Amino acid sequence: MIDTEILVMTLFSWANRLREASSKPLIAIDGKTLRGAVNQHGANNALHLVSAFDTEQGIVLYQQDTQTKDNEIATVQALLHMLDIKNTVVTFDALHCQRETLQQIIKAKGDYVVQVKGNQPLLRQAIEMQFQPHWDNDGVDILSIEEDDKGHGRKERRTTFQISAKLPQALAKKWPSAKSLIAVERQRTCKGITTISTDYYLSSLPLDIKLAAKAVRQHWHIENQQHWVLDVTFREDCSRIGDHENAKKMALFRRIVLNLLEQHPLKASKPTKIRKAAWSGDFRSEIFFG
């Protein structure tokens, strides 16, 4: 009997009130397939959801379902109309390196950082060629910042580089809002084996290496702080609700609870907070009502 659209708007309005103003808040947008939410049409018709995640506050801002993963581009473009992205940086994976999507962000007075892969081969090639003279000089002549990270048995050194975008005329006309190009070199060591990879990004941001590195790094918060928690703590992929409308409602409830747990000031993991809420009515009231 619950109206899904009203529930979505409730989450949206509440999450916006939770957000704190900052000079450049970061919003990551990404899709997630609920593998257990399969209806009578089979595994290829599992429910796919697109979420907007405030990586600064650690809260889910909005959720929109799409009929299939193939429709994610159109769903993201519709979702952007719902969000106030003025003075924010919106981050995407390579699927959303689409001219219409980026133009929509600029029109709303936001900025973007989007990964560039093989789905935009000419743009990818042009970015690699613009960085190549700097690689020949070991990257010492451009803005860069190094960060070290370790955990789960691995060590990673991440070096972010940023240069002004000087694309060929045809590409500059297609991507007129691009102001900078970003490259991230990751050197990972796991079990004594070291691998090196480089990813490239297109951005409307001016040269600001600290913000560029932060935007790329925090995009993965939507995977680590939302998708991973939903799967491990809430066991979302194990849910076998085949009816998509009901599966969407339960997915929304999980994200609302995720936001509630994130906002509670207790310095503890989310599973610990969940267990404490189950044991204590007083703590449960704190979770729900503050």
VEXMI-495631 format. One record per residue (C-alpha): residue in three letters; x, y, z. Coordinates in steps of 0.5 Angstrom, whole numbers, padded with zeros to 4 digits, always signed. Last residue first. Layout:
BEGIN
ALAXYZ
...
END
This chain:
BEGIN
GLY+0035+0023+0034
PHE+0029+0020+0033
PHE+0030+0014+0029
ILE+0037+0012+0032
GLU+0036+0015+0039
SER+0029+0011+0039
ARG+0033+0005+0038
PHE+0038+0007+0043
ASP+0032+0007+0048
GLY+0029+0001+0046
SER+0036-0003+0047
TRP+0038-0010+0044
ALA+0036-0009+0037
ALA+0038-0002+0037
LYS+0045-0005+0040
ARG+0045-0010+0034
ILE+0044-0005+0029
LYS+0049+0000+0032
THR+0055-0006+0032
PRO+0053-0007+0025
LYS+0054+0000+0023
SER+0061+0000+0026
ALA+0062+0005+0033
LYS+0063+0012+0035
LEU+0056+0013+0037
PRO+0054+0020+0033
HIS+0048+0017+0030
GLN+0048+0020+0023
GLU+0051+0014+0019
LEU+0046+0010+0022
LEU+0040+0014+0020
ASN+0043+0014+0013
LEU+0044+0007+0013
VAL+0037+0006+0016
ILE+0034+0010+0010
ARG+0038+0006+0005
ARG+0035+0000+0007
PHE+0028+0003+0007
LEU+0029+0005+0000
ALA+0032-0002-0002
MET+0025-0005+0001
LYS+0021+0000-0003
LYS+0025-0002-0009
ALA+0024-0010-0008
ASN+0016-0009-0007
GLU+0016-0005-0013
HIS+0020-0010-0017
ASP+0016-0016-0015
GLY+0022-0022-0014
ILE+0024-0021-0007
ARG+0029-0026-0006
SER+0034-0021-0002
CYS+0041-0024-0001
ASP+0044-0019-0005
GLU+0042-0014+0000
ARG+0045-0017+0006
PHE+0044-0011+0010
THR+0051-0011+0013
VAL+0055-0015+0007
ASP+0051-0013+0001
LEU+0048-0006+0003
VAL+0055-0004+0007
TRP+0059-0006+0000
HIS+0054-0002-0004
GLN+0054+0004+0001
GLN+0061+0006+0004
ASN+0065+0002+0000
GLU+0062+0003-0007
ILE+0059+0010-0006
HIS+0066+0012-0003
TRP+0069+0010-0009
HIS+0068+0017-0012
GLN+0072+0019-0006
ARG+0079+0018-0009
VAL+0077+0021-0016
ALA+0074+0028-0012
LYS+0079+0028-0007
ALA+0085+0028-0012
ALA+0082+0033-0017
LEU+0080+0038-0010
LYS+0088+0037-0008
ILE+0090+0038-0015
ASP+0086+0045-0017
LEU+0087+0047-0024
PRO+0080+0049-0026
LEU+0074+0044-0025
SER+0070+0042-0032
SER+0073+0035-0031
LEU+0075+0029-0036
TYR+0079+0023-0033
TYR+0084+0018-0034
ASP+0086+0012-0031
THR+0093+0009-0030
SER+0096+0002-0028
ILE+0102-0001-0024
THR+0102-0008-0021
THR+0107-0010-0016
ILE+0107-0018-0013
GLY+0109-0019-0006
LYS+0102-0022-0004
CYS+0099-0015-0006
THR+0103-0009-0008
ARG+0099-0004-0012
GLN+0102+0002-0016
ARG+0096+0007-0018
GLU+0097+0012-0023
VAL+0091+0017-0023
ALA+0091+0022-0029
ILE+0087+0028-0029
LEU+0085+0033-0035
SER+0082+0040-0034
LYS+0078+0045-0037
ALA+0072+0041-0040
SER+0066+0045-0041
PRO+0067+0045-0049
TRP+0067+0037-0050
LYS+0064+0036-0057
LYS+0067+0043-0059
ALA+0074+0041-0056
LEU+0074+0034-0059
ALA+0073+0037-0066
GLN+0079+0043-0064
PRO+0084+0038-0061
LEU+0084+0038-0054
LYS+0088+0043-0049
ALA+0085+0041-0042
SER+0089+0044-0037
ILE+0094+0039-0033
GLN+0092+0035-0027
PHE+0096+0029-0024
THR+0094+0024-0018
THR+0099+0019-0015
ARG+0096+0013-0012
ARG+0101+0009-0008
GLU+0097+0002-0006
LYS+0099-0003+0000
ARG+0095-0009+0000
GLY+0093-0015+0005
HIS+0086-0012+0007
GLY+0089-0005+0008
LYS+0094+0000+0006
ASP+0094+0007+0003
ASP+0099+0012+0001
GLU+0098+0019-0003
GLU+0102+0023-0008
ILE+0100+0029-0011
SER+0101+0032-0018
LEU+0101+0039-0022
ILE+0106+0038-0028
ASP+0113+0039-0030
VAL+0116+0033-0026
GLY+0111+0028-0030
ASP+0117+0023-0031
ASN+0119+0028-0037
ASP+0117+0023-0042
TRP+0111+0022-0038
HIS+0110+0030-0039
PRO+0110+0029-0046
GLN+0105+0023-0046
PHE+0100+0027-0042
GLN+0097+0030-0048
MET+0097+0024-0052
GLU+0093+0020-0047
ILE+0088+0025-0047
ALA+0087+0025-0054
GLN+0087+0017-0054
ARG+0081+0017-0049
LEU+0077+0023-0053
LEU+0078+0019-0059
PRO+0076+0012-0056
GLN+0070+0014-0052
ASN+0067+0008-0050
GLY+0074+0005-0049
LYS+0075+0009-0042
VAL+0074+0016-0039
GLN+0073+0017-0032
VAL+0068+0023-0030
VAL+0070+0029-0026
TYR+0064+0034-0026
ASP+0062+0041-0024
GLY+0055+0044-0022
LYS+0052+0050-0025
ALA+0045+0047-0027
LYS+0047+0048-0034
ILE+0054+0045-0033
ILE+0051+0039-0030
GLN+0046+0038-0036
GLN+0052+0039-0041
LEU+0056+0033-0038
THR+0050+0029-0038
GLU+0049+0031-0046
ARG+0056+0030-0047
GLN+0056+0023-0045
CYS+0062+0020-0040
HIS+0057+0017-0036
LEU+0059+0010-0037
ALA+0066+0012-0035
ASP+0065+0012-0028
PHE+0062+0018-0025
THR+0063+0024-0020
VAL+0059+0030-0019
VAL+0062+0036-0016
THR+0058+0041-0013
ASN+0057+0049-0013
LYS+0049+0048-0016
ILE+0048+0040-0016
ASP+0041+0041-0013
LEU+0038+0034-0015
MET+0032+0032-0018
HIS+0034+0034-0026
LEU+0040+0030-0024
LEU+0036+0023-0023
ALA+0033+0024-0030
GLN+0040+0024-0033
VAL+0042+0018-0029
THR+0036+0014-0031
ALA+0038+0016-0039
ILE+0045+0013-0038
GLU+0043+0007-0033
ASN+0038+0004-0039
ASP+0043-0001-0041
LYS+0043-0003-0033
THR+0036-0005-0034
GLN+0029-0003-0032
THR+0032+0003-0028
ASP+0030+0005-0021
GLN+0032+0012-0018
GLN+0035+0013-0011
TYR+0037+0020-0008
LEU+0041+0023-0003
VAL+0044+0017+0000
ILE+0049+0019+0006
GLY+0056+0019+0008
GLN+0056+0026+0009
GLU+0062+0028+0005
THR+0061+0023+0000
ASP+0054+0025-0002
PHE+0051+0019-0005
ALA+0046+0019-0011
SER+0044+0012-0013
VAL+0042+0008-0019
LEU+0038+0002-0018
HIS+0038-0004-0022
LEU+0032-0010-0021
ALA+0034-0017-0024
ASN+0031-0018-0031
ASN+0037-0022-0034
ALA+0036-0027-0028
GLY+0029-0029-0030
HIS+0023-0026-0033
GLN+0019-0028-0027
ASN+0022-0023-0023
VAL+0029-0023-0020
ALA+0031-0019-0014
GLY+0036-0023-0012
ARG+0042-0020-0016
LEU+0040-0013-0014
THR+0044-0009-0019
LYS+0048-0003-0017
GLY+0049+0004-0021
ASP+0053+0010-0019
ILE+0053+0017-0018
ALA+0058+0020-0013
ILE+0056+0027-0010
LEU+0062+0032-0008
PRO+0061+0038-0004
LYS+0065+0044-0006
SER+0065+0050-0002
SER+0061+0046+0004
ALA+0054+0047+0006
GLU+0052+0041+0011
ARG+0047+0036+0008
LEU+0042+0033+0013
ARG+0036+0037+0010
ASN+0038+0035+0003
ALA+0037+0027+0006
TRP+0030+0029+0009
SER+0027+0032+0002
PHE+0030+0026-0002
LEU+0028+0020+0003
THR+0021+0023+0003
MET+0021+0024-0004
VAL+0023+0017-0005
LEU+0017+0015+0000
ILE+0012+0019-0004
GLU+0015+0016-0011
THR+0014+0009-0008
ASP+0007+0010-0005
ILE+0006+0005+0000
MET+0000+0000+0000
END
